[in-house]
Amino acid sequence: MKKVHNKILSVVGNVITVKAEGIMYNELAQISTQYGKSLAQVIKLEGDIVSLQIFSGSRGVYTNDEVRFLGHTMKVSFSDKMLGRIFDGSGMPKDRGPALSDNLIEINGPSVNPAKRIIPQRMIRTNIPMIDIFNSLVVSQKLPIFSVSGEPYNELLARIALQAEVDMIILGGIGLKNDEYLYFKERLEDGGALSRSIFFMHTAADPVVEGLMVPDLCLSVAEKFALSGKDVLVLLTNMTNYADAMKEIAITMEQVPSNRGYPGDLYSQLAARYEKAVDFDDAGSITVLAVTTMPGDDVTHPVPDNTGYITEGQFYLRNGRIEPFGSLSRLKQQVNDKTRQDHRVIMDGMLQLYAEYKETEEKRAMGFRLGEWDKKLLKYGDRFEDEMMNLSVNIPLEAALDNGWKILSDCFQKHETGFRSDILEKFWPK
Amino acid sequence: MIEKSIIRSINGNLITVKFEGAIQQNEVGYVIAQDAKLKAEVIKIVGDLAYMQVFESTSGLYIGQEVEFSRQMLSVKLGPGLLGQVFDGLQNPLPELAEKCGFFLKRGVAFDAIKDDARWEFIPMVKPKDKVYAGMPLGYVNESIFKHFIMVPFNLTGSYEIESIVSQGIYAVSDTIAVVKDEQGRSKNLTMVFDWPVKMPINAYIQKFVPRETLVTKVRIIDTFFPIAKGGTYCIPGPFGAGKTVLQHLTSKYAEVDIVIIAACGERAGEVVETLRTFPEITDPRTNKTLMERTIIICNTSSMPVAAREASVYTAATLGEYYRQMGLNVLLLADSTSRWAQAMREVSGRLEEIPGEEAFPAYLESRIAEFYERAGIVELPFGGKGSLTISGTVSPAGGNFDEPVTQSTLKVVGAFLGLSRDRSNARKFPSIDPLESWSKYASFVDSEKVGKAKTVLFRGNEVNQMMKVVGEEGTSTDDFEIYLKAEFLDEIYLQQNGFDHVDGVSSPDRQAYVFNKINEVLEHKFKFNNKDDARHFFQQLRQLFIDWNYKVWQSDEFKNYENKINDFLKESVYNEKSA
């Protein structure tokens, strides 16, 4: 049964209200305006007054435009035909290919039962020492890249996507610039990965509301592929735009804002998306890498702050390098005891020394006299930045560990490192 | 009598319902959806409209759908068989759900926390004509290593006389095991299980005591510097990534208590999974049973419905109070109370209440206080004591402790273990800030010595701050020595490798012993020729102590290293004298 209405009672922001009965919460509707058709979703029901958010925005909506309720919630087609395809934020083709309508699945389904999850223990090697040694990436991890605008976060994302050993890649763009979208397309094409990728692309030129669906579309499709045994890597860029879109709707709906205008349920909303990352017991997995730009390089901004509490660590990208302080992989302890005996020692020890170097660096900058120890630290710090932090370094974990020992032994005496003696005896270069 | 009523509006997980007849505040109702019955709780009543929070996704609900009221407040089942279980915030057993529904949490599917046909061997402790009242044991069953007392339900007021009691034998939990008679002569059948509304504290005890006895966590910086007490409360605020959860996890493993209840409230599912999968395999050395057998997990993670998250800490507290009534020491770890507060905020926002600071509801403070007040060490009706210790992590926005949840919590807890971003960035774990944290409880280590050590930390920090301005060359060797001592204490005592099975678990004896040794070093006034000598000396000493930390307590190697340290100290003191 299709229900058609053509009296719009109010238009506020991108939210309209109509009078209708027998409508489901979260039901989809189609609105036909002079500029074409758009999807809309029910976000509030009060008696017979229905509030809908229009994906393509409310510009040019006539009060007598036709609103047709579709009788179901948001769905997306799921099949192998999606591979290599590009869709927009409503799940419509963006690449001139045919629209897909077979095997429709619900988006934003229930969450995974914690009792069915398993402890993640497969490391994803990236050949980036700052990740592999210091903050290992693990299958089923959800990890954002924190950075200010202008950092090469999309480059980093693309590089990890290409080097990581996964079965398929789903890229969700929210408010992406057109050239960034084309960059991803080219990189994946050049890397030969486009045929195992699916894009859901919402660009900065598209209506804001449409971006709200992108994470759900990506993750629902990823979930189905994971259930069929695939290891899926989901890339989301940029989640700050996503949060801003939510903010816009919340303010339109006159919700009480909690912090800098963001809705009180920002945490729950972000968590519901990130928590889709999972390693299924006897099927595939979903790993989520997302970009969160920090307005004003402020990590206490509500979006990076809430994200940091939800995700399993974060990579800080600053000055083109992954910053060792602040970057964290919460799952690294699950894998870095199975790589090599010295992995953890190098990981903690080199960073503690680098922290000392930073203090010395401050002293130097202020013009204080430097002692013997300070000079050693300065030498160490330079080499650490050059040979470990530099993003152009592309070597396997083991080679990176060996190089760590080399740097240490070139700069320090054994006892100055503060490492445990048994490890020093075994690995200190003779 | 069941009243039927209908949905009038839907906004997120909040619905309003036009009801018929009488309903009560916090009453549970069920939305009769197409596919299932969805549990909901009344949180506000105005005229004939009830505002209800739905514990499930409201997607696909209609205006006009029916709601059934249950005439019961939100309750949990109390009885034998709760230990080792994994529940969601409403006491729905998750493993069973997984078995029946597969990977996902299917909406509206719920099972009993305690099966009616579960059977236990009941050993009676009373006889007919005995006088009993709420909280008195009728008998017991053996659950894991504990005597699980089957008690007179806590909601029975006044005194009762036993009419009949079954003899020792195996019974189902739904079987009547005793019949009691109240003062008016009315009989009541009692089983091994009863319901209790989660938002009401259980107060079937004689009195509460001041918590004095230290609760050993085996984490050095806590036990020695900022101890917690059995029946006390403490909070762990910290920015993300500072190690709150790791600390809670270590405590759940090593703390010297009988029962641990983990309330994973709005945090990552992955965290619970680790506990879930590893605890059944780790043997608790104190009991020789697996850790899981002394643990209950309440798991309402961040992507699970937010209303159930609000209920989950109450569910956890109720289970904790129940086991306390049996004379056990219970530790409740709530991670994180900020997510719980946010759940309240979400509901408050939908109710369009006037917001307080950062949009948290005005009653935030009193709710937090109420929650922590459920902790305590109490005298039980049948003698003896039981304790419930409550620990809550706080996840302040931006790591800034000046926000409402942290501040409200600090007012009511007995110890504050503040985690610092700087320390975690420098990989100093546990990243408890020794300069900011405090505790009102007593440690097993000599408090005078601890006080002196704290002074060293404060002075060392001052010197360090000063050095940043005047440089190392502008600092006297004496001051520099204090700085090095503070660093030394920090590196070999305050910091601890939680992932090492020796260093990560420091017994009270060991702590007292090692701390004395360190104190000797801290109190000794060395005579260094210059700062490089001083630094060199402490680097070497640090190495010895670090290695010492990794040796098994009282093993030959432990003593070996102690001798090495003694020799090293003697030698350098000797050198000083000859110089």
Chai-1 contact restraints between the chains, C-beta under 6 A:
chainA,res_idxA,chainB,res_idxB,connection_type,confidence,min_distance_angstrom,max_distance_angstrom,comment,restraint_id
A,M24,B,G60,contact,1.0,0.0,6.0,A-B,restraint_1
A,M24,B,Y62,contact,1.0,0.0,6.0,A-B,restraint_2
A,Y25,B,I10,contact,1.0,0.0,6.0,A-B,restraint_3
A,Y25,B,T58,contact,1.0,0.0,6.0,A-B,restraint_4
A,Y25,B,S59,contact,1.0,0.0,6.0,A-B,restraint_5
A,Y25,B,L61,contact,1.0,0.0,6.0,A-B,restraint_6
A,N26,B,S59,contact,1.0,0.0,6.0,A-B,restraint_7
A,K44,B,N11,contact,1.0,0.0,6.0,A-B,restraint_8
A,L45,B,S9,contact,1.0,0.0,6.0,A-B,restraint_9
A,L45,B,I10,contact,1.0,0.0,6.0,A-B,restraint_10
A,L45,B,I63,contact,1.0,0.0,6.0,A-B,restraint_11
A,E46,B,S9,contact,1.0,0.0,6.0,A-B,restraint_12
A,T73,B,S59,contact,1.0,0.0,6.0,A-B,restraint_13
A,P110,B,F104,contact,1.0,0.0,6.0,A-B,restraint_14
A,P110,B,L105,contact,1.0,0.0,6.0,A-B,restraint_15
A,S111,B,L105,contact,1.0,0.0,6.0,A-B,restraint_16
A,S111,B,S303,contact,1.0,0.0,6.0,A-B,restraint_17
A,S111,B,M304,contact,1.0,0.0,6.0,A-B,restraint_18
A,V112,B,F103,contact,1.0,0.0,6.0,A-B,restraint_19
A,N113,B,L94,contact,1.0,0.0,6.0,A-B,restraint_20
A,N113,B,L97,contact,1.0,0.0,6.0,A-B,restraint_21
A,N113,B,A98,contact,1.0,0.0,6.0,A-B,restraint_22
A,N113,B,L105,contact,1.0,0.0,6.0,A-B,restraint_23
A,P114,B,A269,contact,1.0,0.0,6.0,A-B,restraint_24
A,P114,B,V272,contact,1.0,0.0,6.0,A-B,restraint_25
A,P114,B,C299,contact,1.0,0.0,6.0,A-B,restraint_26
A,P114,B,T301,contact,1.0,0.0,6.0,A-B,restraint_27
A,A115,B,V86,contact,1.0,0.0,6.0,A-B,restraint_28
A,A115,B,L94,contact,1.0,0.0,6.0,A-B,restraint_29
A,A115,B,P95,contact,1.0,0.0,6.0,A-B,restraint_30
A,A115,B,A98,contact,1.0,0.0,6.0,A-B,restraint_31
A,K116,B,A98,contact,1.0,0.0,6.0,A-B,restraint_32
A,K116,B,F103,contact,1.0,0.0,6.0,A-B,restraint_33
A,R117,B,A269,contact,1.0,0.0,6.0,A-B,restraint_34
A,R117,B,V273,contact,1.0,0.0,6.0,A-B,restraint_35
A,I119,B,V273,contact,1.0,0.0,6.0,A-B,restraint_36
A,I119,B,E274,contact,1.0,0.0,6.0,A-B,restraint_37
A,I119,B,R277,contact,1.0,0.0,6.0,A-B,restraint_38
A,Q255,B,G349,contact,1.0,0.0,6.0,A-B,restraint_39
A,V256,B,G349,contact,1.0,0.0,6.0,A-B,restraint_40
A,V256,B,P355,contact,1.0,0.0,6.0,A-B,restraint_41
A,V256,B,A359,contact,1.0,0.0,6.0,A-B,restraint_42
A,S258,B,E358,contact,1.0,0.0,6.0,A-B,restraint_43
A,S258,B,A359,contact,1.0,0.0,6.0,A-B,restraint_44
A,N259,B,E358,contact,1.0,0.0,6.0,A-B,restraint_45
A,G264,B,R345,contact,1.0,0.0,6.0,A-B,restraint_46
A,G264,B,E346,contact,1.0,0.0,6.0,A-B,restraint_47
A,G264,B,G349,contact,1.0,0.0,6.0,A-B,restraint_48
A,G264,B,A359,contact,1.0,0.0,6.0,A-B,restraint_49
A,D265,B,E346,contact,1.0,0.0,6.0,A-B,restraint_50
A,Y267,B,Q342,contact,1.0,0.0,6.0,A-B,restraint_51
A,S268,B,V306,contact,1.0,0.0,6.0,A-B,restraint_52
A,A271,B,S302,contact,1.0,0.0,6.0,A-B,restraint_53
A,A271,B,S303,contact,1.0,0.0,6.0,A-B,restraint_54
A,A272,B,S303,contact,1.0,0.0,6.0,A-B,restraint_55
A,E275,B,S302,contact,1.0,0.0,6.0,A-B,restraint_56
A,E275,B,S303,contact,1.0,0.0,6.0,A-B,restraint_57
A,T300,B,G398,contact,1.0,0.0,6.0,A-B,restraint_58
A,D305,B,A397,contact,1.0,0.0,6.0,A-B,restraint_59
A,D305,B,G398,contact,1.0,0.0,6.0,A-B,restraint_60
A,G308,B,F240,contact,1.0,0.0,6.0,A-B,restraint_61
A,Y309,B,F240,contact,1.0,0.0,6.0,A-B,restraint_62
A,Y309,B,S395,contact,1.0,0.0,6.0,A-B,restraint_63
A,F325,B,N425,contact,1.0,0.0,6.0,A-B,restraint_64
A,L328,B,G241,contact,1.0,0.0,6.0,A-B,restraint_65
A,D348,B,R427,contact,1.0,0.0,6.0,A-B,restraint_66
A,L351,B,R427,contact,1.0,0.0,6.0,A-B,restraint_67
A,Q352,B,R427,contact,1.0,0.0,6.0,A-B,restraint_68
A,A355,B,A426,contact,1.0,0.0,6.0,A-B,restraint_69
A,F368,B,G471,contact,1.0,0.0,6.0,A-B,restraint_70
A,R369,B,E473,contact,1.0,0.0,6.0,A-B,restraint_71
A,H415,B,Q543,contact,1.0,0.0,6.0,A-B,restraint_72
A,S421,B,D547,contact,1.0,0.0,6.0,A-B,restraint_73
